[in-house]
Amino acid sequence: MVLKSKPIFASLFLVGAMLFLSSCGIVSRTSTADESIRFIANGTASWYGPDFHGRSTANGETYNMNDLTAAHRTLPFNTIIRVENTDNGKTVVVRINDRGPYVGNRVIDLSRKAAEEIDMISSGTASVRLYLIEEGDRPLNSQNISNRETYTVQIASFENRRDAELSSEGISGSRVERVNIAGQIMYRVYYGTYRNIEDARRARNRLAGRGINGFVKQAEN
């Protein structure tokens, strides 16, 4: 009886020891990486809050610093990304609904709430990595993840595609694009695509000389 009980006792002891060590964090655990998450870029993040709270964002929403949102120069609106603070390992998931930042080499501007989540309020900026969780209004491509913005001239905006097409037909070089503004589908008439804002402004002035009013905006990639 004694000889038979020893292996059982030893096995139970081993299982118990493993559970104890696991609970103490000594036994390492491995997990399979989520292959759906795609690395986009790294760089410096900043945040914006009270001075912009309640203002319109670039996609037509009202900025709420207590929402988990962010501004990026080129990522399509409603793109969902994970932001990792490389200084402390903390992460936050945000939705792109604004444009910016336009300071130095910063790659993203977080809402105050998002900045709090990764503990960068006091520092103001942080080194981060960006990962794609879900594509937004447009698929990701080499242009819209480059963080290099382009510009266009917006001529008109319609709720009906046919109205937009009729407007575009009379303006050589214009195009119609479908955009999502806070959940509402609109059809906008754009003219040209430019790498710098000065060229876009010159194009706007030429259109004005033809009696066509418009304004310069960042192109939606």
Backbone as ProteinMPNN parsed JSONL, in Angstrom:
{"seq_chain_A": "MVLKSKPIFASLFLVGAMLFLSSCGIVSRTSTADESIRFIANGTASWYGPDFHGRSTANGETYNMNDLTAAHRTLPFNTIIRVENTDNGKTVVVRINDRGPYVGNRVIDLSRKAAEEIDMISSGTASVRLYLIEEGDRPLNSQNISNRETYTVQIASFENRRDAELSSEGISGSRVERVNIAGQIMYRVYYGTYRNIEDARRARNRLAGRGINGFVKQAEN", "coords_chain_A": {"N_chain_A": [[0.831, -1.207, 0.0], [1.9, 1.244, 0.825], [3.994, 1.535, -0.991], [2.599, 1.848, -3.373], [1.281, 4.231, -3.032], [3.124, 6.271, -3.094], [3.948, 7.149, -5.771], [1.519, 8.357, -6.539], [1.197, 10.338, -4.632], [3.483, 11.815, -5.19], [2.9, 12.729, -7.769], [0.664, 14.311, -7.321], [1.834, 16.207, -5.697], [3.609, 17.384, -7.518], [1.87, 18.53, -9.416], [0.547, 20.347, -7.775], [2.668, 21.993, -7.067], [3.331, 23.102, -9.505], [1.044, 24.592, -10.067], [1.158, 26.427, -7.987], [3.575, 27.771, -8.538], [2.891, 28.825, -10.989], [0.875, 30.607, -10.274], [2.39, 32.43, -8.962], [3.729, 33.6, -10.956], [6.071, 32.557, -11.855], [6.244, 30.371, -13.541], [6.376, 30.498, -16.944], [4.056, 31.651, -19.405], [2.871, 30.975, -22.626], [1.499, 32.469, -25.557], [-0.423, 32.453, -28.565], [0.349, 34.658, -31.166], [-1.708, 37.316, -32.377], [-2.543, 37.132, -35.561], [-3.987, 38.846, -37.098], [-3.416, 41.411, -36.472], [-1.648, 44.135, -37.633], [1.459, 45.648, -38.018], [1.963, 49.12, -38.336], [3.424, 51.61, -38.088], [6.066, 53.438, -36.366], [6.911, 55.983, -33.975], [6.577, 59.317, -32.688], [4.072, 60.149, -30.365], [1.541, 62.538, -29.555], [-0.834, 64.495, -27.596], [-4.165, 65.947, -27.536], [-6.504, 68.193, -26.02], [-8.54, 70.009, -23.895], [-8.505, 72.548, -25.282], [-9.495, 71.967, -27.77], [-11.797, 70.619, -27.384], [-15.127, 69.942, -28.161], [-15.023, 71.133, -30.637], [-15.211, 70.845, -34.27], [-14.173, 67.857, -35.85], [-11.95, 66.601, -38.426], [-13.443, 64.804, -39.921], [-16.004, 65.626, -39.617], [-17.257, 65.101, -37.206], [-17.93, 65.889, -33.712], [-15.385, 66.843, -31.626], [-14.54, 65.0, -28.807], [-12.824, 64.965, -25.967], [-12.883, 62.952, -24.154], [-13.403, 60.61, -25.397], [-12.164, 57.613, -27.0], [-10.291, 58.376, -29.308], [-8.391, 59.564, -32.19], [-6.049, 61.612, -34.05], [-4.658, 61.427, -37.265], [-2.374, 61.899, -39.944], [-2.882, 60.723, -42.471], [-4.187, 58.188, -42.394], [-7.169, 56.414, -43.218], [-10.401, 57.671, -42.251], [-12.113, 56.384, -39.389], [-10.524, 54.173, -39.155], [-9.332, 51.626, -37.054], [-6.94, 51.454, -34.602], [-4.253, 50.087, -32.649], [-2.384, 51.55, -30.125], [0.772, 51.512, -28.832], [2.62, 52.368, -26.06], [5.923, 52.566, -26.019], [7.604, 53.08, -23.953], [6.495, 52.226, -21.566], [4.989, 49.997, -22.12], [2.218, 50.039, -22.121], [-1.024, 49.941, -23.697], [-3.535, 51.197, -25.992], [-6.65, 51.243, -27.687], [-7.78, 52.999, -30.454], [-9.9, 55.135, -32.499], [-9.617, 56.591, -35.691], [-10.501, 59.865, -36.334], [-9.81, 62.38, -37.05], [-7.482, 64.864, -38.38], [-3.927, 65.306, -38.382], [-1.029, 64.956, -36.221], [0.705, 68.052, -36.989], [3.32, 68.628, -36.349], [6.728, 68.469, -36.368], [8.09, 65.186, -36.356], [5.923, 63.789, -35.437], [3.577, 61.124, -35.202], [0.956, 60.587, -34.488], [-1.921, 61.987, -32.905], [-3.363, 61.856, -29.898], [-6.541, 61.579, -28.209], [-7.394, 63.102, -25.051], [-8.32, 61.184, -23.22], [-7.372, 58.784, -24.367], [-4.643, 59.25, -24.167], [-4.361, 59.24, -21.413], [-4.818, 56.552, -20.897], [-2.473, 55.298, -21.7], [-0.671, 56.469, -20.108], [0.62, 59.078, -20.628], [0.079, 61.698, -20.17], [1.36, 63.616, -18.476], [3.943, 63.741, -19.569], [3.461, 64.603, -22.133], [4.331, 63.833, -24.712], [5.158, 60.677, -26.31], [7.043, 57.76, -27.158], [5.859, 55.588, -29.584], [4.278, 52.62, -30.982], [2.312, 51.755, -33.773], [-0.476, 49.756, -34.558], [-2.547, 48.059, -36.868], [-5.929, 47.388, -36.32], [-8.497, 47.319, -37.42], [-9.669, 48.066, -40.662], [-10.744, 51.238, -41.961], [-12.849, 53.641, -43.491], [-11.724, 53.381, -45.975], [-9.61, 51.05, -47.752], [-6.341, 50.153, -46.5], [-3.325, 51.368, -47.91], [-0.134, 51.826, -49.581], [0.111, 54.559, -49.738], [-1.659, 55.828, -47.866], [-0.699, 55.01, -45.412], [1.65, 56.232, -45.163], [1.998, 58.609, -43.854], [2.348, 60.941, -45.146], [0.802, 63.648, -46.245], [-1.662, 64.517, -48.761], [-3.261, 66.962, -50.906], [-6.371, 68.455, -51.98], [-8.933, 70.132, -53.93], [-12.009, 70.922, -52.751], [-15.102, 71.092, -54.261], [-17.877, 70.766, -54.173], [-20.589, 69.235, -52.276], [-22.81, 66.527, -51.884], [-25.838, 64.767, -51.017], [-26.818, 62.923, -52.716], [-25.651, 60.702, -55.162], [-26.017, 61.006, -57.959], [-26.531, 63.75, -58.29], [-24.058, 64.779, -57.569], [-22.464, 63.708, -59.597], [-23.516, 65.011, -61.842], [-22.744, 67.618, -61.278], [-19.984, 67.339, -61.403], [-19.559, 66.667, -64.061], [-19.439, 68.971, -65.586], [-17.01, 70.062, -65.035], [-13.914, 69.809, -65.998], [-11.397, 67.509, -65.043], [-12.271, 67.079, -62.503], [-13.659, 64.957, -59.889], [-15.804, 62.461, -58.383], [-16.262, 61.454, -55.083], [-17.124, 59.059, -52.643], [-17.897, 59.553, -49.293], [-17.756, 59.009, -45.758], [-19.364, 60.595, -43.249], [-19.473, 60.92, -40.014], [-21.138, 58.673, -39.936], [-22.973, 59.254, -41.91], [-23.5, 58.999, -45.361], [-21.961, 60.78, -47.922], [-21.51, 62.517, -51.049], [-18.862, 63.831, -52.617], [-17.474, 66.425, -54.637], [-14.376, 66.661, -55.98], [-11.333, 68.316, -56.953], [-8.399, 67.662, -58.559], [-5.211, 66.431, -57.2], [-2.702, 67.059, -54.918], [0.708, 67.423, -53.861], [1.607, 69.358, -52.157], [0.407, 72.127, -50.22], [0.509, 74.629, -51.38], [0.416, 74.274, -54.178], [-2.165, 73.27, -54.366], [-3.642, 75.488, -53.564], [-3.107, 77.247, -55.647], [-4.414, 75.937, -57.701], [-7.036, 76.139, -56.787], [-7.372, 78.918, -57.031], [-7.229, 79.204, -59.788], [-9.554, 77.876, -60.523], [-11.404, 79.588, -59.335], [-11.098, 81.761, -60.99], [-12.495, 80.876, -63.116], [-14.999, 81.056, -62.264], [-15.725, 79.094, -60.469], [-16.258, 78.078, -57.32], [-14.424, 76.945, -54.473], [-12.623, 75.09, -51.898], [-9.492, 74.448, -50.269], [-8.479, 71.309, -49.039], [-7.273, 68.582, -47.043], [-6.587, 65.658, -48.823], [-8.595, 62.721, -48.824], [-7.418, 59.618, -48.265]], "CA_chain_A": [[0.0, 0.0, 0.0], [2.767, 2.404, 0.935], [4.744, 1.672, -2.227], [1.708, 2.315, -4.44], [0.815, 5.597, -2.776], [4.185, 7.253, -3.305], [3.843, 7.827, -7.071], [0.336, 9.212, -6.573], [1.506, 11.503, -3.812], [4.479, 12.612, -5.908], [2.232, 13.388, -8.897], [-0.16, 15.383, -6.777], [2.735, 17.257, -5.238], [4.154, 18.067, -8.683], [0.804, 19.369, -9.972], [0.338, 21.457, -6.852], [3.817, 22.894, -7.152], [3.237, 23.846, -10.766], [-0.019, 25.575, -9.918], [1.646, 27.465, -7.093], [4.561, 28.57, -9.245], [2.186, 29.573, -12.028], [0.177, 31.728, -9.649], [3.394, 33.406, -8.548], [4.309, 34.207, -12.142], [7.389, 31.99, -12.127], [6.091, 29.541, -14.721], [6.011, 31.365, -18.057], [2.95, 31.215, -20.243], [3.009, 31.42, -24.003], [0.235, 32.635, -26.26], [-0.261, 32.612, -30.001], [0.182, 36.05, -31.582], [-2.873, 37.603, -33.21], [-2.014, 37.403, -36.893], [-4.797, 39.864, -37.762], [-2.88, 42.726, -36.116], [-0.578, 44.484, -38.563], [2.263, 46.803, -37.637], [1.861, 50.214, -39.295], [4.537, 52.567, -38.007], [6.451, 53.888, -35.033], [7.274, 57.392, -33.946], [6.212, 60.066, -31.49], [2.661, 60.506, -30.182], [1.194, 63.657, -28.678], [-2.275, 64.443, -27.318], [-4.844, 67.242, -27.509], [-7.626, 68.098, -25.101], [-9.526, 71.063, -23.625], [-8.534, 73.633, -26.267], [-10.193, 71.518, -28.972], [-13.008, 69.914, -26.967], [-16.348, 70.536, -28.685], [-14.84, 71.618, -32.011], [-15.418, 69.849, -35.323], [-13.006, 67.111, -36.318], [-11.818, 66.638, -39.88], [-14.467, 63.994, -40.583], [-17.317, 66.204, -39.372], [-17.756, 64.818, -35.869], [-17.565, 66.839, -32.667], [-14.305, 66.26, -30.841], [-14.765, 64.763, -27.388], [-11.525, 64.534, -25.447], [-13.085, 61.796, -23.287], [-13.564, 59.424, -26.238], [-10.908, 56.997, -27.427], [-10.115, 58.721, -30.719], [-7.064, 60.103, -32.485], [-5.815, 62.269, -35.331], [-3.523, 60.937, -38.046], [-2.312, 62.702, -41.162], [-3.338, 60.081, -43.708], [-4.987, 56.97, -42.239], [-8.591, 56.654, -43.495], [-11.266, 57.858, -41.097], [-12.714, 55.192, -38.778], [-9.55, 53.101, -38.97], [-9.117, 51.288, -35.646], [-5.553, 51.063, -34.391], [-3.745, 49.934, -31.286], [-1.206, 52.387, -29.88], [1.585, 50.977, -27.736], [3.652, 53.231, -25.5], [7.096, 51.704, -25.896], [8.325, 53.387, -22.717], [5.94, 51.486, -20.43], [4.29, 48.81, -22.585], [0.766, 50.187, -22.061], [-1.645, 50.076, -25.006], [-4.905, 51.688, -26.067], [-7.235, 51.107, -29.022], [-8.436, 54.26, -30.795], [-10.487, 55.272, -33.84], [-9.169, 57.812, -36.363], [-11.593, 60.735, -36.778], [-9.304, 63.742, -37.229], [-6.204, 64.97, -39.078], [-2.832, 65.851, -37.609], [-0.475, 66.276, -35.881], [1.571, 68.64, -38.005], [4.509, 69.119, -35.644], [7.886, 67.591, -36.445], [7.911, 63.83, -36.847], [4.868, 63.11, -34.683], [2.803, 60.25, -36.086], [-0.437, 60.492, -34.08], [-2.359, 62.893, -31.848], [-4.378, 61.111, -29.159], [-7.454, 62.298, -27.315], [-6.9, 63.112, -23.668], [-8.654, 59.894, -22.616], [-6.44, 57.783, -24.886], [-3.331, 59.541, -23.582], [-4.404, 58.773, -20.025], [-4.764, 55.088, -20.885], [-1.088, 54.828, -21.842], [0.134, 57.201, -19.128], [1.513, 60.053, -21.247], [-0.46, 63.048, -19.965], [2.359, 64.523, -17.902], [5.092, 63.881, -20.465], [3.03, 65.312, -23.335], [4.632, 63.003, -25.878], [5.689, 59.361, -25.984], [7.417, 56.912, -28.286], [4.78, 54.612, -29.741], [4.121, 51.787, -32.166], [0.929, 51.702, -34.214], [-0.876, 48.489, -35.16], [-3.889, 48.065, -37.441], [-6.91, 46.449, -35.794], [-9.595, 47.216, -38.386], [-9.645, 49.105, -41.678], [-11.835, 52.194, -41.834], [-13.683, 53.946, -44.65], [-11.012, 52.97, -47.183], [-8.551, 50.069, -47.481], [-5.003, 50.699, -46.313], [-2.38, 51.179, -49.004], [1.186, 52.415, -49.305], [0.01, 56.015, -49.648], [-2.308, 56.348, -46.669], [0.028, 54.704, -44.171], [2.965, 56.863, -45.279], [1.99, 59.806, -43.017], [2.632, 62.097, -46.006], [-0.515, 64.062, -46.689], [-1.886, 65.144, -50.055], [-4.316, 67.964, -50.832], [-7.282, 68.563, -53.106], [-9.873, 71.246, -53.835], [-13.398, 70.466, -52.687], [-15.963, 72.012, -54.988], [-19.271, 70.634, -53.741], [-20.931, 68.044, -51.507], [-24.213, 66.177, -52.088], [-26.325, 63.534, -50.409], [-27.179, 62.04, -53.808], [-24.533, 60.508, -56.087], [-26.302, 61.537, -59.284], [-26.345, 65.203, -58.244], [-22.615, 65.018, -57.558], [-21.947, 63.396, -60.928], [-23.927, 66.087, -62.745], [-21.893, 68.765, -60.971], [-18.626, 67.035, -61.839], [-19.486, 66.55, -65.515], [-19.127, 70.257, -66.192], [-15.705, 70.558, -64.571], [-12.861, 68.89, -66.433], [-10.378, 67.26, -64.023], [-12.891, 66.83, -61.198], [-14.058, 63.58, -59.63], [-16.761, 62.274, -57.3], [-15.85, 60.455, -54.103], [-18.076, 58.72, -51.591], [-17.266, 59.708, -47.984], [-18.581, 58.724, -44.584], [-19.23, 61.692, -42.286], [-20.188, 60.586, -38.78], [-22.163, 57.679, -40.228], [-23.805, 59.676, -43.041], [-22.811, 58.911, -46.635], [-22.03, 61.971, -48.758], [-20.778, 62.423, -52.315], [-18.181, 65.101, -52.772], [-16.798, 66.709, -55.898], [-13.022, 67.123, -55.737], [-10.555, 68.681, -58.138], [-6.951, 67.525, -58.455], [-4.517, 65.891, -56.031], [-1.446, 67.809, -54.874], [1.624, 67.02, -52.796], [1.796, 70.448, -51.195], [-0.779, 72.977, -50.115], [0.64, 75.783, -52.268], [-0.099, 73.873, -55.495], [-3.622, 73.157, -54.246], [-4.188, 76.846, -53.515], [-3.038, 77.806, -56.996], [-5.496, 75.305, -58.461], [-8.28, 76.768, -56.328], [-7.444, 80.256, -57.61], [-7.549, 79.058, -61.21], [-10.98, 77.546, -60.583], [-12.145, 80.803, -59.009], [-11.062, 82.587, -62.184], [-13.502, 80.337, -64.04], [-16.298, 81.175, -61.607], [-16.0, 77.872, -59.701], [-15.799, 78.262, -55.946], [-13.997, 75.729, -53.774], [-11.656, 75.322, -50.83], [-8.437, 73.438, -50.166], [-8.547, 70.421, -47.878], [-6.435, 67.404, -47.176], [-7.262, 64.583, -49.545], [-8.896, 61.512, -48.062], [-6.778, 58.516, -48.97]], "C_chain_A": [[0.868, 1.261, 0.0], [3.509, 2.65, -0.363], [3.874, 2.217, -3.348], [1.298, 3.77, -4.246], [1.865, 6.645, -3.085], [4.109, 7.926, -4.665], [2.657, 8.766, -7.141], [0.601, 10.487, -5.808], [2.489, 12.432, -4.529], [3.841, 13.37, -7.061], [1.392, 14.549, -8.411], [0.698, 16.553, -6.32], [3.275, 18.085, -6.408], [3.121, 19.003, -9.294], [0.571, 20.586, -9.096], [1.454, 22.477, -6.934], [3.753, 23.74, -8.408], [2.175, 24.924, -10.685], [0.432, 26.738, -9.05], [2.621, 28.387, -7.801], [3.91, 29.412, -10.332], [1.503, 30.79, -11.45], [1.147, 32.81, -9.214], [4.066, 34.074, -9.743], [5.662, 33.648, -12.494], [7.352, 31.1, -13.358], [5.617, 30.425, -15.866], [4.876, 30.762, -18.856], [3.157, 31.773, -21.631], [1.636, 31.54, -24.623], [0.514, 32.865, -27.736], [-0.53, 34.051, -30.39], [-1.037, 36.19, -32.48], [-2.392, 38.034, -34.584], [-2.796, 38.484, -37.617], [-4.287, 41.274, -37.469], [-1.632, 43.005, -36.944], [0.152, 45.737, -38.09], [2.182, 47.862, -38.734], [3.099, 51.095, -39.268], [4.937, 52.779, -36.56], [6.882, 55.339, -35.116], [6.842, 58.028, -32.642], [4.722, 60.394, -31.493], [2.558, 61.734, -29.292], [-0.289, 63.537, -28.373], [-2.856, 65.849, -27.309], [-6.15, 67.109, -26.741], [-8.526, 69.306, -25.038], [-9.62, 72.152, -24.692], [-9.328, 73.262, -27.517], [-11.52, 70.826, -28.653], [-14.253, 70.654, -27.469], [-16.223, 71.087, -30.098], [-15.08, 70.489, -33.012], [-14.104, 69.161, -35.667], [-13.009, 67.117, -37.843], [-12.865, 65.801, -40.599], [-15.879, 64.469, -40.261], [-17.926, 65.897, -38.023], [-17.412, 65.971, -34.925], [-16.519, 66.189, -31.779], [-14.681, 66.189, -29.363], [-13.485, 64.196, -26.811], [-11.641, 63.317, -24.537], [-13.413, 60.525, -24.063], [-12.195, 58.88, -26.619], [-10.75, 57.189, -28.939], [-8.721, 59.304, -30.921], [-7.058, 60.777, -33.85], [-4.571, 61.68, -35.973], [-3.53, 61.68, -39.371], [-2.994, 62.039, -42.354], [-4.188, 58.834, -43.54], [-6.459, 57.267, -42.492], [-9.395, 56.813, -42.205], [-11.904, 56.529, -40.695], [-11.799, 53.971, -38.79], [-9.346, 52.889, -37.473], [-7.687, 50.807, -35.481], [-5.253, 50.903, -32.904], [-2.46, 50.734, -31.165], [-0.482, 51.837, -28.657], [2.635, 51.995, -27.321], [4.88, 52.366, -25.245], [7.902, 51.974, -24.633], [7.807, 52.567, -21.539], [5.139, 50.25, -20.831], [2.772, 48.911, -22.572], [0.2, 50.427, -23.457], [-3.061, 50.623, -24.889], [-5.375, 51.53, -27.511], [-8.05, 52.363, -29.319], [-8.989, 54.209, -32.219], [-10.039, 56.606, -34.44], [-10.378, 58.619, -36.829], [-11.14, 62.169, -37.034], [-7.968, 63.697, -37.955], [-5.181, 65.693, -38.211], [-2.005, 64.704, -37.057], [0.48, 66.752, -36.965], [2.801, 69.274, -37.374], [5.616, 68.074, -35.767], [7.567, 66.226, -37.022], [6.837, 63.069, -36.076], [3.959, 62.333, -35.624], [1.332, 60.17, -35.714], [-0.698, 61.47, -32.94], [-3.535, 62.228, -31.142], [-5.325, 62.041, -28.412], [-6.896, 62.241, -25.899], [-7.14, 61.761, -22.998], [-7.685, 58.812, -23.07], [-5.05, 57.989, -24.304], [-3.261, 59.085, -22.132], [-4.216, 57.262, -19.95], [-3.338, 54.563, -21.0], [-0.111, 55.697, -21.046], [1.139, 58.164, -19.773], [0.996, 61.479, -21.103], [0.64, 64.006, -19.5], [3.533, 64.756, -18.842], [4.731, 64.646, -21.737], [3.24, 64.542, -24.618], [5.163, 61.654, -25.396], [6.09, 58.647, -27.266], [6.39, 55.792, -28.395], [4.987, 53.745, -30.975], [2.639, 51.727, -32.493], [0.649, 50.38, -34.915], [-2.308, 48.594, -35.677], [-4.753, 46.991, -36.789], [-8.021, 46.224, -36.82], [-9.522, 48.376, -39.38], [-10.887, 49.982, -41.558], [-12.616, 52.38, -43.118], [-13.044, 53.51, -45.959], [-9.957, 51.927, -46.809], [-7.213, 50.767, -47.269], [-4.149, 50.402, -47.532], [-1.092, 51.912, -48.671], [1.114, 53.921, -49.144], [-0.563, 56.456, -48.308], [-1.695, 55.877, -45.354], [1.385, 55.412, -44.149], [3.118, 58.082, -44.372], [2.39, 61.053, -43.817], [1.317, 62.511, -46.658], [-0.507, 64.617, -48.111], [-3.095, 66.069, -49.925], [-5.167, 67.952, -52.094], [-8.135, 69.812, -52.921], [-11.276, 70.665, -53.82], [-14.295, 71.524, -53.304], [-17.394, 71.968, -54.485], [-19.458, 69.334, -52.971], [-22.432, 67.792, -51.624], [-24.571, 64.899, -51.325], [-26.621, 62.48, -51.472], [-26.031, 61.933, -54.811], [-24.793, 61.148, -57.451], [-26.122, 63.059, -59.329], [-24.863, 65.559, -58.284], [-22.014, 64.771, -58.931], [-22.31, 64.478, -61.939], [-23.067, 67.332, -62.536], [-20.487, 68.559, -61.518], [-18.485, 67.029, -63.354], [-19.092, 67.861, -66.191], [-17.781, 70.815, -65.817], [-14.632, 69.54, -64.924], [-11.794, 68.751, -65.346], [-10.946, 67.0, -62.643], [-13.306, 65.366, -61.089], [-15.062, 63.551, -58.501], [-16.25, 61.179, -56.374], [-16.918, 60.292, -53.034], [-17.355, 58.801, -50.249], [-18.272, 59.436, -46.876], [-18.328, 59.817, -43.555], [-20.107, 61.387, -41.086], [-21.37, 59.657, -39.062], [-23.078, 58.041, -41.384], [-22.981, 59.653, -44.325], [-23.062, 60.169, -47.45], [-21.21, 61.724, -50.015], [-20.188, 63.79, -52.613], [-17.51, 65.209, -54.136], [-15.446, 67.338, -55.576], [-12.338, 67.448, -57.062], [-9.071, 68.54, -57.817], [-6.473, 66.868, -57.171], [-3.105, 66.46, -56.036], [-0.613, 67.405, -53.655], [1.881, 68.128, -51.787], [0.636, 71.42, -51.297], [-0.704, 74.187, -51.041], [0.097, 75.476, -53.664], [-1.62, 73.781, -55.468], [-4.27, 74.541, -54.228], [-4.158, 77.514, -54.886], [-4.146, 77.227, -57.875], [-6.848, 75.898, -58.075], [-8.457, 78.151, -56.951], [-7.778, 80.203, -59.1], [-9.031, 78.728, -61.395], [-11.825, 78.788, -60.311], [-12.187, 81.747, -60.203], [-12.06, 82.136, -63.234], [-14.9, 80.397, -63.433], [-16.702, 79.962, -60.799], [-15.412, 78.045, -58.304], [-15.427, 76.917, -55.315], [-13.047, 76.085, -52.657], [-10.69, 74.147, -50.741], [-8.638, 72.612, -48.909], [-7.579, 69.267, -48.115], [-7.211, 66.305, -47.851], [-7.487, 63.399, -48.629], [-8.372, 60.318, -48.839], [-7.598, 57.244, -48.865]], "O_chain_A": [[0.601, 2.215, -0.73], [3.653, 3.79, -0.804], [4.358, 2.972, -4.191], [0.999, 4.461, -5.22], [1.523, 7.804, -3.317], [4.194, 9.152, -4.739], [2.75, 9.845, -7.726], [0.275, 11.581, -6.268], [2.356, 13.655, -4.488], [4.191, 14.522, -7.315], [1.398, 15.63, -9.0], [0.355, 17.719, -6.518], [3.388, 19.308, -6.321], [3.443, 20.136, -9.653], [0.417, 21.704, -9.587], [1.212, 23.683, -6.878], [4.073, 24.928, -8.394], [2.372, 26.038, -11.172], [0.127, 27.895, -9.34], [2.531, 29.61, -7.697], [4.306, 30.552, -10.575], [1.533, 31.87, -12.039], [0.772, 33.978, -9.108], [4.869, 34.993, -9.581], [6.35, 34.204, -13.35], [8.307, 31.067, -14.134], [4.556, 31.041, -15.766], [4.745, 29.543, -18.974], [3.574, 32.92, -21.79], [0.715, 30.806, -24.264], [1.556, 33.403, -28.107], [-1.545, 34.615, -29.982], [-1.357, 35.286, -33.252], [-1.898, 39.148, -34.763], [-2.339, 38.995, -38.639], [-4.681, 42.227, -38.14], [-0.687, 42.217, -36.955], [-0.47, 46.759, -37.8], [2.315, 47.548, -39.917], [3.747, 51.303, -40.294], [4.237, 52.355, -35.641], [7.179, 55.854, -36.194], [6.752, 57.359, -31.613], [4.18, 60.858, -32.496], [3.376, 61.943, -28.396], [-0.943, 62.598, -28.827], [-2.136, 66.826, -27.102], [-6.818, 66.077, -26.789], [-9.213, 69.615, -26.012], [-10.717, 72.633, -24.977], [-9.784, 74.144, -28.245], [-12.278, 70.487, -29.562], [-14.408, 71.851, -27.228], [-17.227, 71.471, -30.697], [-15.142, 69.318, -32.635], [-13.058, 69.804, -35.764], [-13.961, 67.584, -38.469], [-13.154, 66.054, -41.769], [-16.85, 63.79, -40.595], [-19.014, 66.385, -37.718], [-16.696, 66.902, -35.294], [-16.743, 65.106, -31.239], [-15.085, 67.181, -28.756], [-13.101, 63.07, -27.129], [-10.631, 62.71, -24.181], [-13.673, 59.481, -23.465], [-11.194, 59.594, -26.568], [-11.035, 56.291, -29.732], [-7.971, 59.511, -29.967], [-7.934, 60.549, -34.684], [-3.558, 61.462, -35.308], [-4.594, 62.052, -39.865], [-3.62, 62.723, -43.163], [-4.87, 58.448, -44.49], [-6.958, 58.288, -42.018], [-9.103, 56.17, -41.196], [-12.192, 55.674, -41.533], [-12.234, 52.864, -38.475], [-9.205, 53.849, -36.715], [-7.267, 49.859, -36.145], [-5.902, 51.494, -32.041], [-1.56, 50.613, -31.996], [-1.065, 51.714, -27.58], [3.444, 52.431, -28.139], [4.871, 51.524, -24.347], [8.783, 51.192, -24.278], [8.562, 52.244, -20.621], [4.657, 49.525, -19.961], [2.095, 47.964, -22.972], [0.855, 51.039, -24.301], [-3.699, 50.53, -23.841], [-4.585, 51.668, -28.445], [-8.911, 52.748, -28.528], [-8.603, 53.364, -33.027], [-10.079, 57.634, -33.765], [-11.186, 58.132, -37.62], [-11.964, 63.066, -37.212], [-7.386, 62.626, -38.13], [-5.521, 66.57, -37.417], [-2.27, 63.555, -37.408], [0.995, 65.96, -37.753], [3.265, 70.327, -37.813], [5.459, 66.936, -35.325], [6.875, 66.106, -38.033], [6.839, 61.838, -36.063], [3.61, 62.811, -36.704], [0.522, 59.73, -36.531], [0.179, 61.746, -32.122], [-4.597, 62.057, -31.742], [-4.953, 63.152, -28.033], [-6.026, 61.424, -25.596], [-6.271, 61.251, -22.292], [-7.224, 58.01, -22.258], [-4.357, 57.023, -23.985], [-2.225, 58.601, -21.676], [-3.541, 56.754, -19.055], [-3.023, 53.502, -20.46], [1.098, 55.67, -21.273], [2.34, 58.091, -19.514], [1.427, 62.371, -21.832], [0.819, 65.08, -20.074], [4.062, 65.866, -18.902], [5.596, 65.269, -22.352], [2.404, 64.597, -25.519], [5.561, 61.501, -24.241], [5.533, 58.908, -28.332], [6.088, 55.124, -27.406], [5.753, 54.08, -31.879], [1.803, 51.657, -31.592], [1.429, 49.935, -35.757], [-3.177, 49.152, -35.007], [-4.359, 45.827, -36.714], [-8.437, 45.091, -37.06], [-9.335, 49.527, -38.986], [-11.942, 49.531, -41.112], [-13.005, 51.407, -43.765], [-13.744, 53.293, -46.948], [-9.466, 51.919, -45.68], [-6.983, 51.853, -47.802], [-4.235, 49.322, -48.117], [-0.972, 52.538, -47.618], [1.968, 54.51, -48.481], [-0.019, 57.36, -47.673], [-2.132, 56.305, -44.286], [2.176, 55.216, -43.226], [4.235, 58.544, -44.141], [2.726, 62.087, -43.241], [0.789, 61.805, -47.518], [0.508, 65.117, -48.597], [-3.859, 65.977, -48.964], [-4.727, 67.492, -53.147], [-8.068, 70.471, -51.883], [-11.686, 69.993, -54.766], [-14.257, 72.694, -52.924], [-18.053, 73.002, -54.379], [-18.604, 68.448, -53.005], [-23.235, 68.715, -51.483], [-23.711, 64.069, -51.033], [-26.671, 61.287, -51.172], [-25.498, 62.949, -55.258], [-23.898, 61.76, -58.033], [-25.609, 63.589, -60.314], [-24.462, 66.516, -58.946], [-21.157, 65.53, -59.384], [-21.498, 64.822, -62.799], [-22.706, 68.015, -63.494], [-19.872, 69.492, -62.034], [-17.419, 67.349, -63.88], [-18.475, 67.851, -67.256], [-17.431, 71.921, -66.228], [-14.463, 68.534, -64.234], [-11.336, 69.75, -64.791], [-10.195, 66.729, -61.705], [-13.301, 64.632, -62.077], [-15.167, 64.511, -57.738], [-15.852, 60.107, -56.829], [-17.529, 61.262, -52.586], [-16.305, 58.181, -50.081], [-19.478, 59.614, -47.047], [-17.215, 59.953, -43.046], [-21.324, 61.568, -41.127], [-22.455, 59.826, -38.506], [-23.887, 57.214, -41.804], [-21.89, 60.221, -44.374], [-24.205, 60.58, -47.65], [-20.342, 60.853, -50.053], [-20.904, 64.767, -52.831], [-17.047, 64.221, -54.705], [-15.376, 68.41, -54.976], [-12.701, 66.94, -58.123], [-8.55, 69.207, -56.924], [-7.211, 66.759, -56.192], [-2.393, 66.357, -57.034], [-1.139, 67.094, -52.586], [2.329, 67.857, -50.673], [-0.028, 71.517, -52.33], [-1.738, 74.719, -51.447], [-0.593, 76.301, -54.264], [-2.288, 74.165, -56.429], [-5.333, 74.736, -54.817], [-5.073, 78.257, -55.242], [-4.74, 77.934, -58.689], [-7.701, 76.13, -58.932], [-9.562, 78.517, -57.352], [-8.514, 81.047, -59.611], [-9.681, 79.237, -62.309], [-12.838, 79.014, -60.973], [-13.177, 82.449, -60.414], [-12.43, 82.899, -64.126], [-15.859, 79.869, -63.995], [-17.877, 79.798, -60.469], [-14.195, 78.144, -58.145], [-16.046, 75.891, -55.597], [-12.698, 77.253, -52.482], [-11.023, 73.014, -51.087], [-8.931, 73.15, -47.841], [-7.135, 69.019, -49.236], [-8.361, 66.041, -47.499], [-6.665, 63.109, -47.759], [-8.832, 60.041, -49.946], [-7.205, 56.209, -49.404]]}, "name": "protein", "num_of_chains": 1, "seq": "MVLKSKPIFASLFLVGAMLFLSSCGIVSRTSTADESIRFIANGTASWYGPDFHGRSTANGETYNMNDLTAAHRTLPFNTIIRVENTDNGKTVVVRINDRGPYVGNRVIDLSRKAAEEIDMISSGTASVRLYLIEEGDRPLNSQNISNRETYTVQIASFENRRDAELSSEGISGSRVERVNIAGQIMYRVYYGTYRNIEDARRARNRLAGRGINGFVKQAEN"}
